[in-house]
Amino acid sequence: MKLIHKFKSPNFNNRNSKIIEFVIIHYTALNSTVESINYLCSKKNKVSCHYLISSDGKIYNLVHENKRAWHAGKSFWRENSDINSSSIGIELDYSPYGNNNKYTIQLINSLLKLLKRIVKNHNILPINILGHSDVAPYRKIDPGKTFPWHILEHNNLINKIYISKNTKILHNIIDKWFLKHRIKTKKRRILFMLSYIGYDISLALKKDFFFNMLLAAYASRYKYYSNYNYNKKNVDKIIKIHFLEIILTKLKK
C-alpha cells in the first residue's frame, strides 16, 4: 500500500493517551482532493486528519499517527471525551453536494487496505471503528447515509448485528429486565441502551429534538441487514439486539 507524504498539516499536537483504540471515518464535504488538502493543511483552519483518501484511491498521510490530529472536535464515546488523543482520523474525498457525491470503488478499496493496516498495527477492535456521527451525533452526519458500512462488515472490520428468528424471545427478555428496573418508557429504554453501546445521550435526555438527532445518527450507522427492512419504527428492536450482543460479548470474556 503506497502512502503519499508530499503534503503535511501543521494542525496537530501531542496525544494525551499512549493507546490508539479508535478509528474515526469522516467525509470532507469539499469539492475535490486538492481543495481538501489545502483546507486540512491550512494553519488558520485548525483542523486536520491522519489520512485523506481521494476518489481515485490515493492515500495522503497528512499527520503522523503518533500525533494527535484535530479531526473529531468535541466528541464522546464510552466515557472518552478526548477522542482525538486515542484515535486515527480518516477523511474521505466525498461531498453530498458536489460532483464527488459517490463513494467510488477505488476509494473504498483503499480505505479497506488502510483500515486493515491500522487494525493490525494498533489492535483496533471492530466496535471501535466509528463514524464521525457516532462520536458527535448532535453536530455531524458524516460519513453519511450512503457510506457502505456493509462492505466493512463483509471484510470483518466491523461487527454486524444479526436479526434471527429468536429475536422476539430476546426482546421479551430485555423488556422484562427493564420493567424489573423500572425503566418504563420507550425513550428511556432506548437512551439507556445507546449509552451502554457508547453514545453521548446528554442532550437527548433534555430535548426530543436531540433525541431524534441521536436516533438519526444510529440509523445512518446501522441500516444494513439481510432480509430486514429497516425503518424508524423498528429502530428500538435493532438497538435491543445490539445492546444484548455487547452484554453477551462481555460475559464471554
Contacts in CASP RR format, 6 or more apart in sequence:
PFRMAT RR
TARGET T0000
AUTHOR 0000-0000-0000
METHOD contacts of the structure
MODEL  1
MKLIHKFKSPNFNNRNSKIIEFVIIHYTALNSTVESINYLCSKKNKVSCH
YLISSDGKIYNLVHENKRAWHAGKSFWRENSDINSSSIGIELDYSPYGNN
NKYTIQLINSLLKLLKRIVKNHNILPINILGHSDVAPYRKIDPGKTFPWH
ILEHNNLINKIYISKNTKILHNIIDKWFLKHRIKTKKRRILFMLSYIGYD
ISLALKKDFFFNMLLAAYASRYKYYSNYNYNKKNVDKIIKIHFLEIILTK
LKK
1 59 0 8 1.000
1 110 0 8 1.000
1 113 0 8 1.000
1 114 0 8 1.000
1 117 0 8 1.000
2 59 0 8 1.000
3 51 0 8 1.000
3 59 0 8 1.000
3 60 0 8 1.000
3 61 0 8 1.000
4 58 0 8 1.000
4 59 0 8 1.000
4 60 0 8 1.000
4 61 0 8 1.000
5 61 0 8 1.000
6 60 0 8 1.000
7 37 0 8 1.000
7 41 0 8 1.000
7 60 0 8 1.000
7 62 0 8 1.000
8 41 0 8 1.000
8 62 0 8 1.000
8 63 0 8 1.000
9 40 0 8 1.000
9 41 0 8 1.000
9 48 0 8 1.000
9 49 0 8 1.000
9 62 0 8 1.000
9 63 0 8 1.000
9 69 0 8 1.000
10 41 0 8 1.000
10 43 0 8 1.000
10 48 0 8 1.000
11 40 0 8 1.000
11 41 0 8 1.000
11 43 0 8 1.000
11 45 0 8 1.000
11 46 0 8 1.000
11 47 0 8 1.000
11 48 0 8 1.000
11 63 0 8 1.000
11 69 0 8 1.000
11 70 0 8 1.000
12 48 0 8 1.000
12 63 0 8 1.000
12 64 0 8 1.000
12 67 0 8 1.000
12 68 0 8 1.000
12 69 0 8 1.000
12 70 0 8 1.000
13 67 0 8 1.000
13 68 0 8 1.000
14 67 0 8 1.000
14 68 0 8 1.000
15 66 0 8 1.000
15 67 0 8 1.000
15 68 0 8 1.000
15 84 0 8 1.000
15 85 0 8 1.000
15 86 0 8 1.000
16 68 0 8 1.000
16 82 0 8 1.000
16 85 0 8 1.000
17 82 0 8 1.000
17 85 0 8 1.000
17 86 0 8 1.000
19 86 0 8 1.000
20 65 0 8 1.000
20 86 0 8 1.000
20 87 0 8 1.000
20 88 0 8 1.000
20 122 0 8 1.000
20 124 0 8 1.000
21 86 0 8 1.000
21 87 0 8 1.000
21 122 0 8 1.000
21 124 0 8 1.000
21 125 0 8 1.000
21 128 0 8 1.000
22 77 0 8 1.000
22 80 0 8 1.000
22 83 0 8 1.000
22 86 0 8 1.000
22 87 0 8 1.000
22 88 0 8 1.000
22 124 0 8 1.000
22 128 0 8 1.000
22 129 0 8 1.000
22 130 0 8 1.000
22 135 0 8 1.000
23 87 0 8 1.000
23 88 0 8 1.000
23 89 0 8 1.000
23 90 0 8 1.000
23 115 0 8 1.000
23 118 0 8 1.000
23 119 0 8 1.000
23 124 0 8 1.000
23 128 0 8 1.000
23 129 0 8 1.000
23 130 0 8 1.000
24 71 0 8 1.000
24 72 0 8 1.000
24 75 0 8 1.000
24 83 0 8 1.000
24 87 0 8 1.000
24 88 0 8 1.000
24 89 0 8 1.000
24 90 0 8 1.000
24 130 0 8 1.000
24 131 0 8 1.000
24 132 0 8 1.000
24 135 0 8 1.000
25 89 0 8 1.000
25 90 0 8 1.000
25 92 0 8 1.000
25 111 0 8 1.000
25 129 0 8 1.000
25 130 0 8 1.000
25 131 0 8 1.000
25 132 0 8 1.000
25 142 0 8 1.000
25 143 0 8 1.000
25 147 0 8 1.000
26 49 0 8 1.000
26 71 0 8 1.000
26 89 0 8 1.000
26 90 0 8 1.000
26 91 0 8 1.000
26 92 0 8 1.000
26 131 0 8 1.000
26 132 0 8 1.000
26 140 0 8 1.000
26 142 0 8 1.000
26 143 0 8 1.000
27 91 0 8 1.000
27 92 0 8 1.000
27 93 0 8 1.000
27 94 0 8 1.000
27 95 0 8 1.000
27 96 0 8 1.000
27 142 0 8 1.000
27 143 0 8 1.000
27 144 0 8 1.000
27 147 0 8 1.000
28 35 0 8 1.000
28 36 0 8 1.000
28 39 0 8 1.000
28 52 0 8 1.000
28 91 0 8 1.000
28 92 0 8 1.000
28 93 0 8 1.000
28 94 0 8 1.000
28 95 0 8 1.000
29 94 0 8 1.000
29 95 0 8 1.000
29 96 0 8 1.000
29 97 0 8 1.000
29 142 0 8 1.000
30 36 0 8 1.000
30 39 0 8 1.000
30 93 0 8 1.000
30 95 0 8 1.000
31 95 0 8 1.000
31 98 0 8 1.000
31 99 0 8 1.000
31 100 0 8 1.000
32 93 0 8 1.000
32 100 0 8 1.000
33 52 0 8 1.000
33 54 0 8 1.000
33 55 0 8 1.000
33 58 0 8 1.000
33 60 0 8 1.000
33 93 0 8 1.000
36 52 0 8 1.000
36 91 0 8 1.000
36 93 0 8 1.000
37 52 0 8 1.000
37 60 0 8 1.000
37 62 0 8 1.000
39 45 0 8 1.000
39 47 0 8 1.000
40 47 0 8 1.000
40 48 0 8 1.000
40 49 0 8 1.000
40 52 0 8 1.000
40 62 0 8 1.000
40 91 0 8 1.000
41 48 0 8 1.000
41 62 0 8 1.000
46 70 0 8 1.000
47 70 0 8 1.000
47 71 0 8 1.000
48 62 0 8 1.000
48 63 0 8 1.000
48 69 0 8 1.000
48 70 0 8 1.000
48 71 0 8 1.000
49 62 0 8 1.000
49 63 0 8 1.000
49 69 0 8 1.000
49 71 0 8 1.000
49 89 0 8 1.000
49 90 0 8 1.000
49 91 0 8 1.000
50 61 0 8 1.000
50 62 0 8 1.000
50 63 0 8 1.000
50 64 0 8 1.000
50 65 0 8 1.000
50 69 0 8 1.000
50 71 0 8 1.000
50 88 0 8 1.000
50 89 0 8 1.000
50 90 0 8 1.000
51 59 0 8 1.000
51 60 0 8 1.000
51 61 0 8 1.000
51 62 0 8 1.000
51 88 0 8 1.000
51 89 0 8 1.000
51 90 0 8 1.000
51 91 0 8 1.000
51 114 0 8 1.000
52 59 0 8 1.000
52 60 0 8 1.000
52 62 0 8 1.000
52 90 0 8 1.000
52 91 0 8 1.000
52 92 0 8 1.000
52 93 0 8 1.000
53 59 0 8 1.000
53 60 0 8 1.000
53 90 0 8 1.000
53 91 0 8 1.000
53 92 0 8 1.000
53 93 0 8 1.000
53 107 0 8 1.000
53 110 0 8 1.000
53 111 0 8 1.000
53 114 0 8 1.000
54 60 0 8 1.000
54 93 0 8 1.000
54 107 0 8 1.000
55 93 0 8 1.000
55 94 0 8 1.000
55 100 0 8 1.000
55 104 0 8 1.000
55 106 0 8 1.000
55 107 0 8 1.000
56 104 0 8 1.000
56 106 0 8 1.000
56 107 0 8 1.000
57 104 0 8 1.000
57 106 0 8 1.000
57 107 0 8 1.000
57 109 0 8 1.000
57 110 0 8 1.000
58 110 0 8 1.000
59 110 0 8 1.000
59 114 0 8 1.000
62 69 0 8 1.000
63 69 0 8 1.000
65 88 0 8 1.000
65 118 0 8 1.000
68 84 0 8 1.000
68 85 0 8 1.000
69 84 0 8 1.000
69 88 0 8 1.000
69 89 0 8 1.000
70 84 0 8 1.000
71 84 0 8 1.000
71 87 0 8 1.000
71 89 0 8 1.000
71 91 0 8 1.000
71 132 0 8 1.000
72 83 0 8 1.000
72 84 0 8 1.000
72 87 0 8 1.000
72 89 0 8 1.000
72 132 0 8 1.000
72 135 0 8 1.000
72 136 0 8 1.000
73 83 0 8 1.000
73 84 0 8 1.000
73 136 0 8 1.000
74 136 0 8 1.000
74 139 0 8 1.000
75 81 0 8 1.000
75 83 0 8 1.000
75 84 0 8 1.000
75 132 0 8 1.000
75 135 0 8 1.000
75 136 0 8 1.000
76 83 0 8 1.000
76 135 0 8 1.000
76 136 0 8 1.000
76 199 0 8 1.000
76 200 0 8 1.000
77 83 0 8 1.000
77 130 0 8 1.000
77 134 0 8 1.000
77 135 0 8 1.000
77 198 0 8 1.000
77 199 0 8 1.000
77 200 0 8 1.000
78 198 0 8 1.000
80 86 0 8 1.000
83 135 0 8 1.000
88 118 0 8 1.000
88 122 0 8 1.000
90 111 0 8 1.000
90 114 0 8 1.000
90 115 0 8 1.000
92 103 0 8 1.000
92 107 0 8 1.000
92 111 0 8 1.000
92 143 0 8 1.000
93 100 0 8 1.000
93 107 0 8 1.000
94 100 0 8 1.000
94 101 0 8 1.000
94 102 0 8 1.000
94 103 0 8 1.000
94 107 0 8 1.000
94 143 0 8 1.000
95 101 0 8 1.000
96 144 0 8 1.000
96 146 0 8 1.000
102 146 0 8 1.000
103 146 0 8 1.000
103 147 0 8 1.000
103 148 0 8 1.000
108 148 0 8 1.000
108 151 0 8 1.000
112 151 0 8 1.000
112 152 0 8 1.000
112 155 0 8 1.000
112 157 0 8 1.000
115 129 0 8 1.000
115 152 0 8 1.000
115 157 0 8 1.000
116 155 0 8 1.000
116 157 0 8 1.000
118 124 0 8 1.000
119 129 0 8 1.000
119 157 0 8 1.000
126 156 0 8 1.000
126 157 0 8 1.000
126 158 0 8 1.000
126 159 0 8 1.000
127 158 0 8 1.000
127 159 0 8 1.000
127 246 0 8 1.000
129 152 0 8 1.000
129 157 0 8 1.000
129 158 0 8 1.000
131 142 0 8 1.000
131 143 0 8 1.000
131 221 0 8 1.000
132 140 0 8 1.000
132 142 0 8 1.000
132 143 0 8 1.000
133 140 0 8 1.000
133 141 0 8 1.000
133 142 0 8 1.000
133 143 0 8 1.000
133 144 0 8 1.000
133 217 0 8 1.000
133 220 0 8 1.000
133 221 0 8 1.000
134 199 0 8 1.000
134 217 0 8 1.000
134 221 0 8 1.000
135 200 0 8 1.000
137 199 0 8 1.000
137 200 0 8 1.000
137 213 0 8 1.000
137 214 0 8 1.000
137 216 0 8 1.000
137 217 0 8 1.000
137 218 0 8 1.000
138 200 0 8 1.000
138 203 0 8 1.000
138 210 0 8 1.000
138 213 0 8 1.000
138 214 0 8 1.000
141 216 0 8 1.000
141 217 0 8 1.000
141 220 0 8 1.000
144 220 0 8 1.000
145 220 0 8 1.000
145 223 0 8 1.000
149 158 0 8 1.000
149 221 0 8 1.000
149 222 0 8 1.000
149 223 0 8 1.000
149 224 0 8 1.000
150 224 0 8 1.000
152 158 0 8 1.000
153 159 0 8 1.000
153 160 0 8 1.000
153 224 0 8 1.000
159 245 0 8 1.000
160 224 0 8 1.000
161 222 0 8 1.000
161 225 0 8 1.000
161 238 0 8 1.000
161 241 0 8 1.000
161 242 0 8 1.000
161 245 0 8 1.000
162 241 0 8 1.000
162 245 0 8 1.000
163 225 0 8 1.000
163 226 0 8 1.000
163 227 0 8 1.000
163 228 0 8 1.000
163 238 0 8 1.000
163 241 0 8 1.000
167 237 0 8 1.000
167 241 0 8 1.000
170 240 0 8 1.000
170 241 0 8 1.000
170 244 0 8 1.000
171 237 0 8 1.000
171 240 0 8 1.000
173 244 0 8 1.000
174 240 0 8 1.000
174 243 0 8 1.000
174 244 0 8 1.000
178 184 0 8 1.000
178 189 0 8 1.000
178 192 0 8 1.000
183 189 0 8 1.000
183 192 0 8 1.000
186 236 0 8 1.000
187 211 0 8 1.000
189 236 0 8 1.000
190 215 0 8 1.000
190 235 0 8 1.000
190 236 0 8 1.000
190 239 0 8 1.000
191 201 0 8 1.000
191 204 0 8 1.000
191 205 0 8 1.000
191 211 0 8 1.000
193 239 0 8 1.000
193 240 0 8 1.000
193 242 0 8 1.000
193 243 0 8 1.000
194 201 0 8 1.000
194 204 0 8 1.000
194 214 0 8 1.000
194 218 0 8 1.000
194 239 0 8 1.000
195 201 0 8 1.000
196 243 0 8 1.000
196 246 0 8 1.000
196 247 0 8 1.000
197 239 0 8 1.000
197 242 0 8 1.000
197 243 0 8 1.000
197 246 0 8 1.000
199 214 0 8 1.000
199 217 0 8 1.000
199 218 0 8 1.000
201 214 0 8 1.000
203 210 0 8 1.000
203 213 0 8 1.000
203 214 0 8 1.000
204 210 0 8 1.000
204 211 0 8 1.000
204 213 0 8 1.000
204 214 0 8 1.000
205 211 0 8 1.000
215 232 0 8 1.000
215 235 0 8 1.000
218 235 0 8 1.000
218 239 0 8 1.000
219 230 0 8 1.000
219 232 0 8 1.000
219 235 0 8 1.000
222 238 0 8 1.000
222 242 0 8 1.000
223 230 0 8 1.000
224 230 0 8 1.000
225 238 0 8 1.000
230 238 0 8 1.000
END
